[in-house]
Amino acid sequence: MIRNALAALALPFRATPLVAGVTLALTVFAGAAPAGGAWLTMLLVDSLTSGTASPGRAAFLAVASALAGGLAIALLYLGGHLGEVVQQRVAVTVESRLFQRIATLPGLRQLEDPAFHDRLRLAEQAAQEAPGTISQFTQEVVRSVVLLASFAGALLVVWPPMTLLLLASVVTAVFARLATARREAATEEAWVATDRRRLFYRALLTDVRAAKEIRLFGLGGLLHSRMVSSLETVSGARLAAARRGTLVQSGLALLGAVVAGAGTVVVAVNVVSGRSSVGDLVLFLGAVAGVQTGLSGVVLQLGEAGRAVRLFGHYLDVLDTRDDLASGRETPAAAAIELRDVWFRYAEDGPWVLRGVNLTIPAGAAVGLVGVNGAGKSTLVKLLCRFYDPQRGTITWGGTDIRSLDLAELRRRIGVVFQEFMAYDLTAAENIGIGQVSSRDDRAQIVAAASVAQISGVLEALPDGYDTVLSRTHADSDERTGVTLSGGQWQRVALARCLMRTDASLMILDEPTSGLDAEGEHRVHDTLRLHAEGRTRLLISHRLSALRGADLIVTLVAGQISECGSHDELMDADGEYARLFRLQANGYQDARVG
């Protein structure tokens, strides 16, 4: 907690040191002004009641007292505005650092871990709430400490025991509020997975990709009820924690009222007996009101601040997340890629997805990868892109272990069409150009890639050509509604995105034409053969006819290589490849086809 608190308190001075410093100074003055005003009021009352005040002195004290009160209010407003400036800049800094860390995670292990997503959800919550809460609390604490210190002096002068009583009530209230804050934070941590499911159901209800199935299958009511159920569960837990805190704070408020009432009775009796002046009573009442006001402000915000500080620890934990992959320094060359006894599983207690894979992908060759669903083909792609490292064995590029290669440089040498490619809510040009970020504004290269992928005609015919936003849920800068593409057209856009990497040494095409018709698939494969000539290609497809012309075909069965060879060799071997090929071919057999 101390680490969290110190890191949170340092944020304003890291985000905007000058404004944070000025805000702190104004807060100190704002805390001292009420005590000064109360002291001037006491002097004025004593002067008036003693009958010794001159008109000039009375007028001076009255004006000074009013100015002190006005100055306190003005400083509060000014400090509040500067505090808002600090909060906004801190919020930008915090969110920027959080998502910069997410964006720079080199592998996929954390992003495919539910526990990390729970921690990330808490970190996001802390990033949104903690900066403002902690900044406000800091200002309130500084102002209240100065206020309490100022009035404590007055209480010592009027009736010293009152200072000890108020101090005891302050300490009790602080510890009680901190305990409440711990319970509230623990509630958030305990129910974060349920709350994340609520957000998942809510997102599904507005996801245009899911809208068709939701409406066709009548899933709206089911998803809505699950979202509301999750919300009610989390809300109930939060209300239970808040209810306990409210009861404790109400009891402490009554205790404070009893303490203040007893002190007021004592001072009033002293005034009647002549041991204290009316001004002493006025000062005492002002001091009690000031102390209670400052105390209530601190205690009310203490719970939120304590909860925010605890949750802020999750934010710091995400920032401190260690890279799951270490980058090497060597530069990859256009050479053969070899997998030697590669074993891989996603969890230490999970099943092996790849088991002792040995495979050589010759430089410049076209290698087809065949296997039923779940055989490990997509996992193999993840390892080649080094999203994960194998638990056993090595993957080499030109004889060099890819762990020794510069990670960013390695990925720059790879062009991929993933089976689950992304359809970004960006313009058509951006959807292609991001395949090579450094060339995303090179319209000529974008058009060339689209032409090779045979999608240029479709994109040029859009309302704004390549500048059309490909989305049904987002508009362009002129608020014009975007358009969307068919599944096959999106697949060609994804292929064009891959082709932006004109200097890629390795091209991985994972089901690149699954959404195309037979004619379109044939044309694209012919074009790819010409465009990728001389580059290493790994081709994955369930349509085995698309792999027939590959230099080498590899069959993957249950995470193991079962056979390798050309199409003719594998057909003669009459193994798994031949079985799958004949199974598909039988579906096309027709006596009317010559």
Residue pairs with C-beta under 8 A, 6 or more apart in sequence:
1 309
1 310
1 313
3 313
3 316
4 309
4 310
4 312
4 313
4 316
5 309
7 312
7 316
8 130
8 131
8 134
8 308
8 309
8 312
9 134
9 138
11 90
11 93
11 94
11 131
11 134
11 135
12 20
12 23
12 86
12 89
12 90
12 135
12 138
13 20
13 21
14 93
15 86
15 89
15 90
15 92
15 93
16 85
16 86
16 89
16 90
19 82
19 85
19 86
19 89
20 86
22 82
23 79
23 82
23 83
23 86
23 139
24 139
24 142
26 75
26 78
26 79
26 82
27 79
27 139
27 142
27 143
27 146
28 142
28 143
28 146
29 71
29 75
30 72
30 75
30 76
30 79
30 143
31 142
31 143
31 144
31 145
31 146
31 147
31 150
31 294
32 146
32 147
32 150
33 68
33 69
33 71
33 72
33 75
34 68
34 69
34 72
34 147
34 150
34 151
34 286
34 290
35 147
35 150
35 151
35 153
35 154
35 287
35 290
36 68
36 150
37 65
37 68
37 69
37 72
38 151
38 154
38 282
38 283
38 286
38 287
38 290
39 154
39 283
40 61
40 64
40 65
40 68
41 65
41 282
41 283
41 286
42 154
42 279
42 280
42 282
42 283
42 286
43 61
43 279
44 53
44 58
44 61
44 62
44 65
44 279
45 277
45 278
45 279
45 282
46 277
46 278
46 279
47 53
47 57
47 58
47 61
48 58
49 277
49 278
49 279
50 277
53 61
79 139
79 143
83 135
83 136
83 139
86 135
87 131
87 132
87 135
87 136
90 131
90 132
90 135
91 127
91 128
91 131
91 132
93 131
94 127
94 130
94 131
94 315
95 127
95 128
97 319
98 123
98 124
98 127
98 315
98 318
98 319
101 318
101 319
101 321
102 120
102 318
105 111
105 321
105 323
105 324
106 323
106 324
106 325
106 327
106 407
107 323
107 324
107 325
107 386
107 387
107 388
107 389
108 382
108 387
108 388
109 324
109 388
110 116
110 321
110 324
111 117
112 346
114 193
116 321
117 196
118 192
118 193
118 196
119 314
119 317
119 318
120 318
121 192
121 195
121 196
121 199
122 188
122 189
122 192
122 311
122 314
122 315
123 314
123 315
123 317
123 318
125 188
125 311
126 308
126 311
126 312
126 313
126 314
126 315
127 315
129 308
129 311
130 308
130 309
130 311
130 312
130 315
133 301
133 304
133 305
133 308
134 305
134 308
134 309
134 312
136 301
137 298
137 301
137 302
137 304
137 305
137 308
140 297
140 298
140 301
141 298
143 294
143 297
144 294
144 295
144 297
144 298
147 290
147 291
147 293
147 294
148 170
148 290
148 291
148 294
148 295
150 290
151 286
151 287
151 290
151 291
152 163
152 166
152 291
154 283
154 284
154 286
154 287
155 162
155 163
155 166
155 284
155 287
155 288
155 291
156 163
157 280
157 283
158 267
158 276
158 280
158 283
158 284
158 287
159 263
159 266
159 267
159 270
159 284
161 263
162 259
162 263
162 266
162 284
162 288
165 259
165 262
165 263
166 259
166 288
166 291
166 295
169 252
169 255
169 256
169 259
169 295
170 295
172 252
172 255
173 249
173 252
173 256
173 295
173 299
174 298
174 299
174 302
176 248
176 249
176 252
177 245
177 249
177 299
177 302
177 303
177 306
178 302
178 303
178 306
179 248
180 241
180 244
180 245
180 248
180 249
180 303
180 306
181 302
181 303
181 304
181 305
181 306
181 307
181 310
182 306
182 310
183 241
183 244
183 245
184 238
184 241
184 242
184 245
184 303
184 307
185 306
185 307
185 310
185 311
186 241
187 237
187 238
187 240
187 241
188 238
188 307
188 311
189 311
190 237
191 233
191 234
191 237
194 230
194 233
194 234
195 230
195 234
197 226
197 230
198 227
198 230
198 231
198 234
201 223
201 224
201 226
201 227
201 230
202 227
204 210
204 214
204 223
205 214
205 220
205 223
205 224
205 227
208 472
208 473
213 219
214 220
214 223
245 303
249 299
252 299
253 296
256 292
256 295
260 288
260 292
263 284
263 288
264 284
264 285
264 288
267 276
267 280
267 281
267 284
268 281
270 276
270 280
271 277
271 278
271 280
271 281
325 386
325 388
325 389
325 407
326 403
327 406
327 407
327 408
328 401
328 402
328 403
328 404
328 405
328 406
328 407
329 404
329 406
330 400
330 404
330 405
330 406
331 405
331 406
331 409
332 397
332 398
332 400
332 402
332 405
332 406
332 409
332 410
332 413
332 505
333 397
333 398
333 505
334 363
334 364
334 398
334 413
334 505
334 535
334 536
335 363
335 397
335 398
335 399
336 360
336 361
336 362
336 363
336 398
337 360
337 361
337 363
337 384
337 395
337 396
337 397
337 506
337 536
338 359
338 360
338 361
338 395
338 396
338 399
339 357
339 358
339 359
339 360
339 380
339 383
339 393
339 394
339 395
340 358
340 393
340 394
340 395
340 396
341 356
341 357
341 358
341 392
341 393
341 394
342 354
342 356
342 357
342 358
342 383
342 390
342 392
342 393
342 394
342 395
343 352
343 354
343 355
343 356
343 357
343 390
343 391
343 392
343 393
344 352
344 353
344 354
344 379
344 383
344 388
344 390
344 391
345 351
345 352
345 353
345 391
346 353
346 388
352 559
353 376
353 379
353 559
354 376
354 379
354 380
354 383
354 390
354 559
354 560
355 558
355 559
355 560
356 393
356 560
357 376
357 380
357 393
357 556
357 559
357 560
357 561
358 561
359 554
359 561
359 564
361 367
361 506
361 536
361 538
361 552
362 536
362 551
362 552
363 398
363 536
364 534
364 535
364 536
365 536
365 537
365 551
365 552
366 529
366 532
366 537
366 539
366 549
366 550
366 551
366 552
367 536
367 537
367 538
367 539
367 550
367 551
367 552
367 553
367 554
368 539
368 540
368 541
368 547
368 550
368 552
368 553
368 554
369 377
369 380
369 538
369 539
369 540
369 553
369 554
369 556
370 544
370 547
370 553
370 554
370 555
370 556
370 576
370 577
370 580
371 377
371 555
371 556
371 557
372 557
372 580
375 556
375 557
375 558
375 559
376 556
376 558
376 559
377 510
377 540
377 556
378 419
378 510
380 556
381 416
381 418
381 508
381 510
381 538
381 540
382 388
383 389
383 390
383 395
384 395
384 414
384 506
384 508
384 538
385 411
385 414
385 416
385 508
386 395
386 402
386 407
386 410
386 411
389 403
394 401
394 403
395 401
395 402
396 402
397 405
397 410
402 410
412 501
412 503
412 504
413 503
413 504
413 505
413 506
414 501
414 504
414 505
414 506
414 507
414 508
415 435
415 498
415 499
415 500
415 501
415 504
415 506
415 507
415 508
416 498
416 507
416 508
416 509
416 510
417 491
417 494
417 495
417 497
417 498
417 508
417 509
417 510
417 511
417 512
418 494
418 510
419 510
419 511
419 514
419 540
421 490
421 491
421 494
421 497
422 494
423 431
423 470
423 484
423 485
423 490
423 493
423 494
424 430
424 431
424 434
424 470
425 469
425 470
425 471
425 473
425 474
425 482
426 434
426 469
426 470
426 471
427 466
427 467
427 468
427 469
427 470
427 476
428 459
428 462
428 465
428 466
428 467
428 468
428 470
428 493
429 440
429 443
429 446
429 466
429 467
430 440
431 470
431 493
431 497
432 446
432 449
432 450
432 493
432 496
432 497
432 500
433 439
433 440
433 441
433 442
433 445
433 446
433 500
434 440
434 497
435 449
435 496
435 497
435 498
435 499
435 500
435 501
436 445
436 500
436 501
436 502
439 445
439 446
439 500
440 446
443 466
445 500
445 502
446 466
446 496
446 500
447 456
447 466
449 496
449 497
449 499
449 500
450 456
450 459
450 466
450 492
450 493
450 496
452 496
452 499
452 527
452 528
452 531
453 492
453 493
453 495
453 496
453 499
453 524
453 527
454 492
454 520
454 523
454 524
454 527
455 489
455 492
455 493
455 495
455 496
458 485
458 489
458 492
459 465
459 466
459 468
459 493
460 466
462 468
462 483
463 480
463 483
464 476
464 480
467 476
468 476
468 482
468 483
469 475
469 476
469 480
469 482
469 483
470 482
470 483
470 484
470 485
470 493
471 482
471 484
472 481
472 482
472 483
472 484
474 482
475 481
475 482
476 482
485 493
486 515
487 515
488 515
488 516
488 517
488 520
490 515
491 512
491 513
491 514
491 515
491 516
492 516
492 524
494 512
495 509
495 512
495 524
498 507
498 509
498 512
499 531
504 535
505 535
505 536
506 535
506 536
506 537
506 538
507 532
507 535
507 536
507 537
507 538
508 537
508 538
508 540
509 528
509 537
509 538
509 539
509 540
509 541
510 540
511 540
511 541
511 542
512 524
512 528
512 539
512 541
513 520
513 521
513 524
513 525
513 541
513 543
513 546
514 541
514 542
514 543
516 524
521 543
521 546
525 546
528 537
529 549
539 546
539 547
539 550
541 547
543 584
544 577
544 580
544 581
544 584
545 584
547 553
547 567
548 567
549 567
550 566
550 567
551 566
552 564
552 565
552 566
553 564
553 565
553 566
553 567
553 570
553 577
554 561
554 563
554 564
555 561
555 562
555 563
555 564
555 570
555 575
555 576
555 577
556 562
557 576
562 575
562 576
563 570
563 573
563 575
563 576
563 577
565 573
570 577
570 578
570 581
571 577
571 578
571 581
